[in-house]
């Protein structure tokens, strides 16, 4: 931000204006910005000269799905219908009652209506927050179900290969070798799933991000981290039971068969 805010010490502020950065860009104004003169349309068809006294940083006053619009703040004494008032969170009810008294005193013909800015801003992104929570829940459920499936499949295949594992151990195979044997097929299937899911995820995420006026670019780092975490979870799930099977006494394994 540059310049200053409106101040009662400056009588000239009645013909001053504060612009946001987007307004500066769209108007094509060049530095120095403070002190430049513009023509302002007051909405009634009349124009009058205004002087730039400040530049405000861009901020969202609509949904995040919309681009930030050019905005100008002017000081109109006695011509206000909406006021922004900063209040303390304590004794809020009495504060609102005091504001209503002052409003009724100076604007008896206009009804007193109020809302909280933080609640208004929350409504702008409530759908996105709901989607975030819903997506997080489904993600956790999907990971849990996938891990349970991997665990069940590992138990089934490890038990069905008990005799083979016993013979390999008698022939000198180590626990590490047995683990590699049992997890090799799973790792291959997981890698194939990455090849299928990553391009699809990239496309769907890109399509979803297009709904936002400003969004990040999806980098390859996201998929690398996701792949490492997924592979680590899968290996941990597989190893949990496979290690117990591989560490068994091979005599007991052959006897059970």
Residue pairs with C-beta under 8 A, 6 or more apart in sequence:
1 54
1 55
1 56
1 57
2 33
2 34
2 54
2 55
3 18
3 33
3 34
3 52
3 53
3 54
3 55
4 53
4 54
5 18
5 54
6 13
6 16
6 18
6 53
6 73
6 75
7 13
10 16
10 53
12 51
13 53
13 75
14 75
14 76
14 77
15 48
15 49
15 50
15 51
16 50
16 51
16 52
16 53
16 74
16 75
17 38
17 40
17 50
17 51
17 52
17 53
17 72
17 73
17 74
18 52
18 53
18 54
18 55
18 56
18 72
18 73
18 74
19 27
19 52
19 54
19 55
19 56
19 70
19 71
19 72
19 73
20 55
20 56
20 57
20 58
20 59
20 68
20 70
20 71
20 72
21 55
21 56
21 57
21 58
22 58
22 68
22 69
22 70
22 71
23 70
23 71
23 72
24 33
24 55
25 70
26 70
27 38
27 70
29 36
29 52
33 52
33 55
34 52
34 53
34 54
34 55
35 51
35 52
36 51
36 52
37 49
37 50
37 51
37 52
38 49
38 50
38 51
38 52
39 47
39 48
39 49
39 50
40 47
40 48
40 49
40 50
40 72
40 74
41 47
42 48
50 74
56 71
56 73
58 68
59 68
60 68
60 124
61 69
61 71
62 69
62 124
63 124
63 125
64 124
64 125
64 128
64 212
64 213
64 214
65 211
65 212
65 213
66 213
67 213
67 214
68 213
81 110
84 117
85 99
87 95
87 96
88 95
96 114
99 112
99 114
100 112
103 110
103 112
104 112
143 233
146 234
147 233
147 234
147 237
150 186
150 234
150 237
150 238
151 237
151 238
151 240
151 241
153 186
154 182
154 186
154 237
154 238
154 240
154 241
154 242
155 241
157 182
158 165
158 182
158 241
158 242
158 245
159 245
161 182
162 245
162 248
162 253
162 256
162 257
163 253
163 254
163 257
165 178
165 245
165 246
165 248
165 250
165 253
166 248
166 250
166 251
166 252
166 253
166 254
166 257
167 250
167 254
168 177
168 178
168 181
169 178
169 246
169 250
169 253
170 250
170 254
173 181
175 243
175 246
175 247
178 242
178 245
178 246
179 239
179 242
179 243
179 246
182 238
182 242
182 245
182 246
183 235
183 238
183 239
183 242
186 234
186 238
187 231
187 234
187 235
190 230
190 231
190 234
194 223
194 227
194 230
198 223
198 227
201 223
202 218
202 223
205 218
206 218
209 215
209 216
209 218
